[in-house]
């Protein structure tokens, strides 16, 4: 005979409004008379309501919702009075109890809906906006497309928010992504002719020349009478540049040693105890993860700092690492540690929310200038290694070996890295004039400016008060105070530049939040609830 408990019946949220019932400790309780229904069946709940409380049928819409809130408040008040008499010390604990099983989920939905409503209201005032897109697969193998929006209104107020999370259950071709992005933009009622650009992670489906998402978006904007530019995330390109210096003869032995130490629990415990016994600077080596931006530099730096301790430990294990006694190999290790450290500093400076494209490009140009300095210093007859502390330490440790002869090779490698940097950032170099006009308008010759900006630029150069403001105020505040009728074209350029994304950092950060919330024990989290959580998170 079938048992009621085995039927898996559950309380339905709609019963609260329709029949004034709620769920308390796995019991279906009537909010009007506080009686319980034995079985979670809508027939039983409905029969109780119609037979005893049919007079409430006259309440509809908002009035019915308000009555539900009143009844819930009365129930809570009754419970609290009972608690005061029985166990007053636990009054606060009972006050924090939610009546319904889905109360938290409902509140998250309401907060997300309110955030979306506010964003829609702000979107009406945007003069220009751009989008950042990135796609990843969650633990349930659903492709999730994140779409961020960065908009600017007439008062130079910048809004950077999650536009939408689109779930794709089929293919993720460029046209499929385009349909999802179009749906998100149209749903927010944003005009296509105000799109100034799109930035992606550089995947083929994103940047394909004919049917990539970026191409399809730009074509759509042109059809609507606007103009948008395509950019490849500046952080992703920086990571690809960092991989240009392979140095496999250094990385392979280092990774092999790290994996040997950490792959077996006994060996790993012994190594950590060994470092503890000799009071080493660090407690462990770090795994290298090729996907993580800063992992290579961090793993190399830790290995270099513990190289002597690692050598001693491997000797006790009968697995000596011969490279640790080779001065040339150690010099290569020191150089790689130093250059990856500089690359990590650049990567960190490119991260962060609300970063304008001119700020990110200035960090990139500064790094290019640093590389030229490194090339000159390492190419000298007496190499200057002041900015390569690890390499300098190795050279001082082995003065009899002619390690300084290797510096010309390091200079050539840096020159190759500089060439890679220049080649990869052609999309940003293409808008360098606009970036300079926006960030340093007083240093740009009017003859080199676009025709529509020349007269306003001359007016700006000849106004000493504006020059003083530019030096004292932040860039956004400077353009915010410009006269709207006198400098209309310059303000338009400023709004376009402010609206551009420089990286997909917010997408990557949000994917981390997605993996934290939709993990291996929460794979049944619905796409709509995941969207609500991420909208609140960002």
C-alpha positions in Angstrom: 0.0 0.0 0.0 1.4 3.4 -1.0 2.2 5.7 1.9 1.5 9.5 1.9 5.1 10.3 3.0 6.5 8.6 -0.1 4.5 10.8 -2.5 7.0 13.7 -2.1 4.3 16.3 -1.8 5.5 19.9 -1.3 4.0 23.2 -0.2 3.2 25.5 -3.1 3.9 29.2 -2.7 0.8 30.2 -4.6 -1.3 28.6 -1.8 -0.4 31.6 0.4 -2.2 34.1 -1.7 -5.0 31.8 -3.0 -5.9 30.1 0.3 -4.0 32.0 3.0 -1.9 29.0 4.0 1.7 28.9 5.0 4.3 26.3 5.8 5.7 26.0 9.4 8.0 23.2 10.3 6.7 20.9 7.6 3.1 21.6 8.5 0.6 23.3 6.2 -1.0 25.9 8.5 -4.0 28.2 7.9 -3.1 31.8 8.6 -6.8 32.6 9.4 -7.7 30.0 12.0 -4.2 28.4 12.6 -5.5 24.9 11.9 -3.3 22.4 10.0 -4.0 20.2 7.0 -2.6 16.7 7.4 -1.5 16.2 3.7 0.1 18.6 1.3 -2.7 18.3 -1.3 -4.3 21.3 -3.0 -7.7 19.6 -2.8 -7.5 19.5 1.0 -6.2 23.1 1.3 -8.8 24.4 -1.1 -11.7 22.5 0.7 -10.6 23.9 4.1 -10.5 27.5 2.6 -13.9 27.3 0.8 -15.7 25.6 3.6 -14.5 27.9 6.4 -13.1 31.2 4.9 -15.0 31.7 1.6 -15.8 35.3 2.7 -12.2 36.3 1.8 -12.9 35.7 -1.9 -14.0 39.3 -2.2 -10.3 40.3 -1.7 -8.4 40.5 -5.0 -5.1 41.9 -6.3 -3.3 44.3 -4.0 -5.9 44.0 -1.2 -5.4 40.3 -1.1 -1.6 40.6 -0.8 -2.0 43.2 1.9 -4.3 40.9 3.9 -1.8 38.1 3.5 0.9 40.3 5.0 -1.4 41.2 7.9 -2.2 37.6 8.7 1.5 36.7 8.6 2.3 39.5 10.9 -0.4 38.4 13.4 1.0 34.9 13.3 4.5 36.1 14.1 3.1 38.3 16.9 1.4 35.3 18.4 4.5 33.2 18.2 6.6 36.0 19.8 4.2 36.4 22.7 4.3 32.7 23.3 8.1 32.7 23.2 8.3 35.6 25.7 6.4 33.5 28.2 8.1 30.2 27.6 11.7 31.0 26.7 12.4 34.8 26.6 16.1 34.3 26.2 15.5 32.9 22.6 13.3 35.7 21.5 15.8 37.0 18.9 16.3 33.6 17.4 12.6 33.2 16.8 12.3 36.7 15.4 14.8 35.7 12.6 12.9 32.7 11.5 11.3 32.9 8.0 7.8 31.6 7.6 8.1 30.1 4.1 10.7 27.7 2.7 11.2 29.9 -0.3 11.3 33.3 1.5 15.0 33.9 0.7 14.6 32.9 -2.9 11.6 35.3 -3.2 13.5 38.2 -1.6 16.4 37.6 -4.0 14.0 37.7 -6.9 12.5 40.9 -5.7 15.8 42.6 -5.1 17.0 41.5 -8.6 13.8 42.8 -10.2 14.2 46.2 -8.5 17.9 46.5 -9.6 16.8 45.7 -13.2 14.0 48.3 -13.0 16.5 50.9 -11.8 18.9 50.0 -14.6 16.1 50.3 -17.1 15.3 53.7 -15.8 18.9 54.8 -16.0 19.2 53.4 -19.5 16.7 55.9 -20.8 19.1 58.7 -20.0 22.2 57.1 -21.6 23.7 59.1 -24.5 26.2 56.3 -25.3 26.9 52.8 -24.0 29.1 49.8 -24.7 28.9 46.1 -23.9 31.4 43.5 -22.6 30.6 39.9 -23.4 32.1 36.6 -22.3 30.9 33.0 -22.3 31.6 30.1 -20.0 30.1 26.7 -19.2 28.7 26.0 -15.7 28.8 22.7 -13.8 25.5 21.6 -15.4 27.1 22.0 -18.9 24.9 25.0 -19.7 26.7 27.8 -21.7 26.3 31.0 -19.8 26.8 34.3 -21.7 27.5 37.3 -19.4 26.6 40.7 -20.9 27.8 43.8 -19.0 26.9 47.3 -20.0 28.8 50.6 -19.4 26.6 53.7 -20.1 27.2 57.4 -19.8 24.5 60.1 -19.5 24.6 63.8 -20.4 26.1 64.7 -16.9 29.0 62.3 -17.4 27.7 59.8 -14.8 29.1 56.4 -15.6 27.0 53.3 -14.9 28.6 49.8 -15.1 26.2 47.0 -14.4 25.3 43.4 -15.4 22.9 43.8 -18.3 21.9 40.1 -18.5 22.9 36.5 -18.1 21.8 34.5 -21.1 21.7 30.7 -20.8 22.4 28.8 -24.1 21.4 25.1 -24.1 22.4 24.5 -27.7 25.3 25.7 -29.9 27.4 28.8 -29.1 28.1 30.1 -32.6 28.5 33.8 -33.3 24.9 34.1 -34.5 23.6 32.3 -31.4 25.4 34.7 -29.2 24.2 37.6 -31.3 20.6 36.5 -30.8 21.1 36.4 -27.0 22.8 39.9 -26.9 20.1 41.4 -29.1 17.4 40.0 -26.8 19.1 41.5 -23.8 19.5 45.0 -25.4 16.0 45.0 -26.8 14.5 43.9 -23.4 16.1 46.9 -21.7 14.8 49.1 -24.6 18.2 50.5 -25.4 18.7 52.1 -28.8 21.3 50.4 -31.0 22.6 53.6 -32.5 24.0 54.6 -29.1 26.3 51.5 -28.9 29.9 52.7 -29.1 31.8 49.5 -28.8 31.9 45.8 -27.8 34.8 44.1 -26.0 35.2 40.3 -25.8 37.7 37.7 -24.7 38.9 37.0 -28.3 37.3 33.5 -28.8 36.6 32.6 -32.4 32.8 32.8 -31.9 33.3 36.3 -30.5 35.8 37.9 -33.0 35.2 36.1 -36.3 35.6 38.4 -39.2 32.4 37.3 -40.9 30.0 35.8 -38.4 31.6 36.6 -35.0 29.6 38.3 -32.3 31.6 41.5 -32.5 31.2 41.8 -36.3 27.4 41.1 -36.1 27.0 43.7 -33.4 28.9 46.4 -35.3 27.0 45.6 -38.5 23.7 46.0 -36.5 24.8 49.3 -35.1 25.8 50.6 -38.6 22.3 49.6 -39.9 20.8 51.7 -37.1 22.9 54.7 -37.9 25.6 54.4 -35.3 29.2 53.4 -35.2 30.8 50.9 -32.8 34.4 49.6 -32.4 35.6 46.1 -31.7 38.1 45.6 -28.9 39.9 42.5 -27.5 40.1 42.5 -23.7 43.3 44.2 -22.7 44.0 41.7 -19.8 43.5 38.6 -22.0 45.9 40.1 -24.6 48.4 40.9 -21.8 48.3 37.2 -20.6 48.9 36.0 -24.2 51.9 38.3 -24.4 53.2 36.9 -21.2 53.0 33.4 -22.7 55.3 34.6 -25.6 58.3 34.0 -23.2 58.0 30.2 -23.0 61.3 29.3 -21.5 60.3 25.7 -21.5 63.8 24.6 -20.4 63.1 26.4 -17.1 59.4 25.8 -16.7 59.3 22.1 -17.3 61.9 21.2 -14.5 60.2 23.6 -12.1 56.7 22.2 -12.7 58.0 18.6 -12.6 59.6 19.3 -9.2 56.5 21.1 -7.8 54.3 18.2 -9.0 56.6 15.7 -7.5 56.4 17.4 -4.1 52.7 18.1 -4.0 51.2 15.1 -5.9 51.8 12.6 -3.1 50.4 13.3 0.3 53.3 11.7 2.2 56.0 13.6 0.3 54.0 16.8 0.6 53.7 16.4 4.4 57.4 15.7 4.7 58.3 18.7 2.7 56.2 21.0 4.7 57.6 19.6 7.9 61.1 20.0 6.5 60.5 23.7 5.8 59.0 24.1 9.3 62.0 22.5 10.9 64.6 24.7 9.2 62.4 27.8 9.7 62.2 28.6 6.0 60.7 31.8 4.7 57.6 30.0 3.2 55.7 27.0 4.3 55.0 25.4 0.9 55.5 25.6 -2.9 52.6 26.8 -5.1 50.8 24.8 -7.8 50.9 26.4 -11.3 47.5 26.8 -13.0 47.9 28.0 -16.6 44.4 29.5 -16.6 44.9 31.8 -13.7 46.5 35.1 -14.7 49.1 35.5 -11.9 49.8 31.8 -11.3 53.0 31.5 -13.4 54.7 34.4 -11.7 53.6 33.4 -8.2 54.7 29.8 -8.6 58.1 30.8 -10.1 58.7 33.4 -7.3 58.0 30.8 -4.6 60.1 28.2 -6.2 63.0 30.6 -6.6 62.8 31.7 -2.9 62.9 28.0 -1.8 65.3 26.7 -4.4 68.0 25.8 -1.8 65.5 24.1 0.5 64.0 22.2 -2.4 67.4 21.1 -3.5 68.2 19.7 0.0 64.9 18.0 0.3 65.2 16.3 -3.1 68.7 15.0 -2.2 67.1 13.3 0.8 64.6 11.7 -1.5 67.2 10.5 -3.9 65.8 12.7 -6.7 68.5 15.4 -7.1 67.6 18.3 -9.3 70.8 18.9 -11.4 69.6 22.2 -12.8 69.9 23.9 -9.3 73.7 23.5 -9.6 73.9 25.0 -13.1 74.6 28.8 -13.0 73.3 29.4 -16.5 70.0 27.7 -15.8 69.7 29.5 -12.5 70.3 32.8 -14.3 67.5 31.9 -16.8 65.3 31.1 -13.8 66.1 34.4 -12.1 65.4 36.4 -15.4 62.1 34.6 -15.8 61.1 35.3 -12.2 61.9 39.0 -12.7 60.2 39.5 -16.0 57.0 37.6 -14.9 57.0 39.7 -11.8 56.9 42.9 -14.0 54.1 41.3 -16.1 52.1 40.4 -13.0 52.4 44.0 -11.8 51.0 45.1 -15.2 48.2 42.6 -15.0 47.2 43.7 -11.5 47.1 47.4 -12.6 44.7 46.4 -15.4 42.2 44.8 -13.1 39.4 46.6 -11.3 35.9 47.9 -11.8 35.0 51.2 -13.4 38.4 51.6 -15.1 38.3 53.9 -18.1 39.9 52.8 -21.4 42.5 55.7 -21.2 43.7 54.5 -17.8 44.2 51.0 -19.0 46.0 52.1 -22.1 48.3 54.4 -20.1 49.4 51.4 -18.0 50.1 49.5 -21.2 52.1 52.3 -22.8 54.1 52.7 -19.6 55.0 49.0 -19.6 56.1 49.3 -23.3 58.4 52.1 -22.2 59.8 50.1 -19.3 60.6 47.2 -21.8 62.7 49.6 -23.9 64.5 50.7 -20.7 65.2 47.1 -19.8 66.6 46.4 -23.4 69.0 49.3 -23.2 70.2 48.4 -19.7 70.8 44.7 -20.4 72.5 45.5 -23.8 75.2 47.6 -22.2 78.8 46.4 -22.0 78.4 46.4 -18.2 74.8 45.2 -17.9 72.6 47.1 -15.5 70.3 44.6 -13.6 68.9 47.0 -11.1 65.3 46.1 -12.1 66.1 42.3 -12.2 66.8 41.5 -8.5 66.7 37.7 -8.9 69.0 37.7 -11.9 71.4 40.1 -10.0 71.4 37.8 -7.0 72.4 34.8 -9.2 75.2 36.9 -10.9 76.6 37.9 -7.5 76.4 34.2 -6.3 78.5 33.0 -9.3 81.0 35.8 -10.1 83.5 33.3 -11.7 80.9 32.2 -14.3 80.4 34.6 -17.2 76.7 35.0 -16.7 76.8 38.6 -17.8 77.3 37.3 -21.3 73.7 36.0 -21.2 72.2 39.4 -20.7 72.3 40.2 -24.4 70.1 37.1 -24.9 67.7 38.4 -22.3 67.6 41.8 -24.0 66.7 40.1 -27.3 63.9 38.1 -25.5 62.6 41.4 -24.1 62.7 43.0 -27.5 60.7 40.0 -28.9 58.2 40.5 -26.0 57.9 44.2 -26.9 57.2 43.3 -30.5 54.5 40.9 -29.4 53.0 43.6 -27.2 52.9 46.1 -30.1 51.3 43.5 -32.5 48.6 42.3 -30.1 47.3 45.8 -29.1 46.7 47.1 -32.6 43.0 47.6 -31.8 43.8 50.0 -29.0 46.5 51.7 -31.1 43.8 52.4 -33.7 42.0 54.6 -31.2 45.1 56.1 -29.6 44.4 59.6 -31.1 40.9 59.6 -29.6 42.3 58.4 -26.2 44.9 61.2 -26.3 42.3 63.8 -27.2 40.2 62.6 -24.3 42.9 62.3 -21.6 45.2 65.1 -22.6 43.3 67.6 -24.8 45.7 70.5 -24.1 48.7 68.6 -25.4 47.1 67.7 -28.8 47.7 70.0 -31.8 44.4 71.2 -33.3 45.7 70.4 -36.8 45.9 66.7 -35.8 42.4 66.6 -34.4 39.3 65.6 -36.4 37.7 68.5 -38.3 34.6 68.8 -36.0 36.8 69.2 -32.9 39.4 71.7 -34.2 37.6 74.9 -33.4 36.4 73.8 -30.0 39.9 72.5 -29.2 41.4 76.0 -30.1 38.9 77.6 -27.8 39.9 75.2 -25.0 43.6 75.8 -25.5 43.2 79.6 -25.2 41.1 79.4 -22.0 43.6 79.5 -19.1 40.8 78.8 -16.6 40.0 75.5 -18.3 43.7 74.6 -18.4 43.8 75.1 -14.6 40.7 73.1 -14.1 42.2 70.2 -16.1 45.2 70.1 -13.8 43.2 70.3 -10.6 40.1 68.2 -11.3 39.6 64.5 -12.2 39.0 63.9 -15.9 35.3 63.1 -15.4 34.7 66.2 -13.3 36.6 68.3 -15.8 34.3 67.3 -18.7 31.3 67.5 -16.4 31.9 71.2 -15.9 32.5 72.0 -19.6 29.9 74.3 -21.1 27.5 72.2 -23.0 26.7 74.6 -25.8 30.3 75.8 -26.2 32.1 72.4 -26.3 29.4 70.1 -27.6 31.7 68.0 -29.8 34.4 67.6 -27.2 31.8 66.5 -24.7 30.4 64.0 -27.2 33.9 62.5 -27.6 34.4 62.4 -23.9 31.1 60.5 -23.4 32.0 58.0 -26.1 35.4 57.4 -24.5 34.0 57.1 -21.0 31.4 54.5 -22.2 34.1 52.1 -23.6 35.1 49.0 -21.7 38.8 48.3 -21.7 38.6 44.7 -20.4 36.2 41.9 -19.6 37.4 41.9 -15.9 33.9 42.2 -14.6 32.9 39.1 -16.7 35.7 37.1 -15.3 35.0 38.2 -11.7 31.3 37.3 -12.1 32.2 33.9 -13.5 34.1 33.3 -10.3 31.0 34.2 -8.3 28.9 31.9 -10.6 31.2 28.9 -9.9 31.0 29.7 -6.2 27.2 29.8 -6.2 26.5 27.0 -8.7 28.9 24.4 -7.4 28.9 20.6 -7.3 26.4 20.5 -4.5 24.1 23.1 -6.1 23.9 22.1 -9.7 20.1 22.3 -9.7 20.2 26.0 -9.2 17.9 27.4 -12.0 19.2 29.8 -14.6 16.8 32.5 -13.5 17.9 32.2 -9.9 21.5 32.2 -10.9 20.9 35.4 -12.9 19.2 37.0 -9.9 22.1 36.1 -7.6 24.7 37.5 -10.0 22.8 40.7 -10.6 22.8 41.4 -6.9 26.4 40.2 -6.5 27.7 42.7 -9.1 
